[in-house]
């Protein structure tokens, strides 16, 4: 797959990475994540010697060791040790491709694209959520990530797809939407009686936030796995001074995400074409304003 390059992408919940390496398919590639001390490292999950998965190996200090012949690779991808060889001058080409990684806001972020001139930009964040606690959940969608993003930016499908859950009381509902630009993305307000009834926010390339109340927000991160699968991390952000509520919010996040998204899955998976960049024949409506904003933003980044 060929997602837009030149951005930080949150791709793994940081709590998934412990002392052992983990393997994840992201952007159609098998990647290995591991820690050298407190520093997260991301590499292609393939030993250059005989092609074994490094994620099946072990962390040895500041190196990762291949499970096949014990070759060790440092955080820069260079081979530092070949145990089965004596007096062996390790060639420069015996190395693993590494990917820039940052750890922020509870996620591991990887950089897609060429190294920028000067410093890397900051990772995109929803500042309002930073002091809040959250419950977590994760689901796999059988669709291209751009279709998944558009689905949650669409207010008008609620009374049709979600008529037994969140759209149950929206029969005969008319969508009046006002759009607002924010740094790195946009905000869409669903209006009722001239006032915002619900507001969602999208930060490019793959972060979405629904503002339900000042003390409660629901966020999603859409992680491309391949052209037809997307891993979605969900978080219920809250500021509720109730002892022991953390486990309840975790349960609520998992249950509500499954309950609602199971109604979306077959519809989103059925959309043709998968990648919205090739959906030029679709005829969009005024109620598709957030979808139009996403496509405009996506195409601008893609062409750049």
C-alpha positions in Angstrom: 0.0 0.0 0.0 1.0 3.6 -0.5 -0.3 5.9 2.3 0.7 9.5 2.4 4.3 10.0 3.4 5.9 12.8 5.4 3.9 12.4 8.6 4.0 10.9 12.1 1.6 8.0 12.4 0.6 6.5 15.8 0.6 2.7 15.0 0.9 0.8 18.3 -0.5 1.3 21.8 2.7 1.8 23.9 1.3 -0.6 26.6 1.7 -3.5 24.1 5.4 -3.2 24.1 7.1 -4.8 27.2 10.5 -6.5 27.6 10.0 -8.8 24.6 10.0 -7.7 20.9 6.6 -7.6 19.2 5.7 -7.9 15.5 3.0 -5.8 13.9 2.0 -5.5 10.2 1.7 -1.8 9.4 1.4 -0.3 5.9 1.6 -3.8 4.4 5.0 -4.4 6.1 6.0 -6.6 9.0 7.7 -4.5 11.6 9.4 -5.3 14.9 9.1 -3.0 17.9 11.5 -3.4 20.9 13.0 -1.4 23.7 16.6 -0.6 24.3 16.3 0.5 28.0 13.5 3.0 27.9 13.9 3.8 24.2 11.4 2.3 21.7 13.0 1.0 18.5 11.2 0.1 15.2 12.8 -2.0 12.5 11.7 -4.2 9.6 11.0 -7.6 11.0 13.5 -9.5 8.9 17.1 -10.6 9.6 19.3 -9.7 6.6 21.2 -13.0 7.1 18.6 -15.6 6.3 15.3 -13.8 6.5 14.0 -14.9 10.0 11.7 -12.7 12.0 13.7 -10.7 14.5 10.5 -10.5 16.6 11.0 -14.1 17.6 14.4 -13.3 19.0 15.3 -11.5 22.3 16.6 -8.2 23.5 20.2 -8.3 24.6 21.0 -5.0 26.3 20.9 -2.3 23.5 20.6 -4.9 20.7 18.1 -7.4 19.4 19.3 -10.9 18.7 18.0 -13.0 15.8 16.4 -16.3 16.9 18.1 -18.3 14.0 21.8 -17.7 14.4 22.1 -15.2 17.2 23.2 -12.2 15.1 22.7 -9.0 17.1 21.7 -5.6 15.7 21.9 -2.2 17.5 19.3 0.5 17.6 20.7 2.0 14.4 20.2 -1.4 12.6 23.9 -2.2 12.3 25.0 -5.7 13.1 27.2 -5.7 16.2 27.9 -9.4 16.7 28.0 -12.6 14.8 28.4 -15.4 17.4 29.1 -18.3 15.0 32.0 -16.5 13.2 35.5 -15.9 14.5 37.6 -12.9 13.3 34.8 -11.8 11.0 34.8 -8.3 9.8 31.1 -7.4 9.8 30.2 -5.7 6.5 28.1 -2.5 6.5 25.4 -4.1 4.3 24.7 -6.7 7.1 22.1 -4.3 8.7 18.4 -3.9 9.2 16.4 -1.0 8.0 15.2 1.1 10.9 12.3 3.5 11.1 12.2 6.7 13.2 9.9 6.2 16.2 8.6 8.4 18.9 6.6 7.6 22.1 3.9 10.2 23.0 0.4 10.3 24.3 0.5 6.6 25.0 1.3 5.5 21.4 4.3 4.5 19.4 4.5 6.8 16.4 6.6 6.0 13.2 7.7 8.4 10.5 6.6 7.7 7.0 8.6 9.4 4.3 12.0 10.9 3.7 13.9 12.5 6.6 12.8 16.2 6.8 15.3 19.0 6.5 16.1 20.0 10.1 14.1 18.7 13.0 11.2 16.3 12.7 7.8 18.0 13.3 5.9 17.4 16.5 3.4 14.6 16.7 -0.2 15.7 16.2 -2.2 15.7 19.4 -5.5 16.8 20.8 -4.3 19.1 23.6 -7.6 18.9 25.5 -7.2 15.2 26.2 -3.6 15.3 27.6 -4.6 15.9 31.2 -7.4 13.3 31.1 -7.5 9.6 31.9 -8.9 7.1 29.5 -10.2 3.6 28.9 -8.8 1.6 25.9 -10.1 -0.8 23.3 -9.0 -2.0 19.8 -10.8 -3.5 16.8 -9.8 -4.7 13.3 -11.8 -3.3 10.4 -11.8 -5.1 7.0 -11.5 -2.0 5.0 -9.0 0.6 3.7 -8.1 3.1 6.4 -9.4 6.1 4.4 -12.9 4.6 4.3 -12.8 3.9 8.0 -11.8 7.5 8.7 -14.6 8.9 6.5 -17.2 6.7 8.2 -16.6 8.3 11.6 -16.6 11.8 10.1 -20.1 11.2 8.7 -23.0 12.3 10.9 -25.7 11.5 8.3 -25.4 7.7 8.4 -26.3 7.5 12.0 -30.1 7.0 11.7 -29.7 4.3 9.0 -26.7 2.2 10.0 -27.1 2.7 13.8 -30.9 2.7 14.1 -30.7 0.3 17.1 -27.9 2.1 18.9 -26.6 5.7 18.7 -29.0 6.6 15.8 -32.1 5.2 17.4 -33.7 8.6 18.2 -32.6 10.3 15.0 -35.4 9.2 12.7 -36.4 12.0 10.4 -33.3 13.9 11.5 -31.8 16.6 9.2 -28.1 17.3 9.3 -27.0 20.9 9.6 -23.2 21.0 9.8 -20.8 23.8 10.3 -17.1 23.4 9.6 -14.1 24.9 11.3 -10.4 24.7 10.5 -8.0 23.8 13.2 -4.2 23.4 13.0 -3.5 20.2 11.3 -7.1 19.3 10.5 -10.7 20.4 10.9 -13.6 20.4 13.3 -17.2 19.6 12.3 -20.2 20.8 14.4 -23.5 19.1 14.2 -26.0 21.9 14.8 -29.3 21.8 16.6 -31.4 24.9 17.2 -28.5 27.0 16.0 -26.0 25.6 18.5 -23.5 22.8 18.3 -25.1 19.5 19.4 -22.0 17.3 18.8 -18.6 18.1 17.6 -15.9 15.9 16.0 -12.3 16.8 15.4 -9.9 15.2 12.9 -6.1 15.7 12.9 -4.2 14.5 9.9 -3.2 11.8 9.2 -5.3 9.4 11.4 -6.5 10.9 14.7 -10.2 11.5 15.4 -12.0 12.9 18.5 -15.7 13.2 19.3 -16.5 15.8 22.0 -19.5 14.4 23.9 -19.2 16.7 27.0 -16.5 18.9 28.6 -15.6 15.9 30.9 -16.0 13.2 28.3 -14.5 12.6 24.9 -14.1 9.6 22.6 -11.1 9.3 20.4 -9.9 6.9 17.6 -6.7 6.2 15.9 -6.8 4.5 12.5 -3.7 2.4 11.7 -3.2 1.1 8.2 -2.4 -2.6 8.2 -2.7 -3.2 4.5 -5.0 -2.2 1.6 -8.0 -4.0 3.1 -7.5 -4.0 6.9 -7.3 -1.2 9.5 -6.5 -1.5 13.2 -8.5 0.9 15.2 -7.5 2.0 18.7 -10.3 3.6 20.7 -10.1 5.7 23.9 -12.7 7.1 26.2 -11.2 10.2 27.6 -12.7 11.4 30.9 -12.2 13.6 33.9 -14.4 12.0 36.5 -13.3 12.2 40.2 -14.7 8.8 41.1 -12.4 6.2 42.8 -12.0 3.0 40.9 -13.7 4.1 37.8 -10.8 3.2 35.5 -11.8 -0.5 35.0 -15.4 0.6 34.3 -14.3 3.0 31.6 -12.1 0.3 30.1 -15.2 -2.0 29.9 -17.4 0.8 28.6 -14.9 1.6 25.8 -14.6 -2.0 24.7 -18.4 -2.7 24.9 -19.6 0.5 23.2 -17.0 0.3 20.5 -18.0 -3.3 19.6 -21.7 -2.6 19.9 -21.6 0.4 17.5 -18.8 -0.6 15.2 -20.2 -4.0 14.4 -23.0 -2.1 12.6 -20.4 -0.2 10.5 -18.2 -3.1 9.6 -20.1 -4.7 6.7 -21.1 -1.4 5.2 -17.6 0.1 5.2 -16.1 -3.2 3.9 -18.6 -3.1 1.0 -17.5 0.3 -0.3 -15.9 0.3 -3.8 -13.3 1.5 -4.4 -11.4 0.9 -1.1 -9.0 3.9 -1.3 -10.9 7.2 -1.4 -8.2 8.7 -3.6 -9.7 6.7 -6.5 -13.4 7.4 -5.6 -13.6 10.2 -8.2 -17.0 9.1 -9.5 -18.9 9.5 -6.2 -21.4 12.3 -5.9 -21.1 14.0 -2.5 -23.9 15.9 -0.8 -23.9 19.0 1.5 -24.3 16.7 4.5 -21.0 15.1 3.5 -19.1 18.3 4.6 -16.7 16.5 7.0 -16.0 13.8 4.4 -15.3 16.5 1.8 -13.0 18.3 4.2 -11.1 15.0 4.8 -10.7 14.3 1.1 -9.5 17.8 0.5 -7.0 17.5 3.3 -5.9 14.0 2.2 -5.4 15.0 -1.4 -3.4 18.1 -0.4 -1.0 16.0 1.6 -0.9 13.3 -1.0 0.0 15.7 -3.9 2.5 17.5 -1.7 
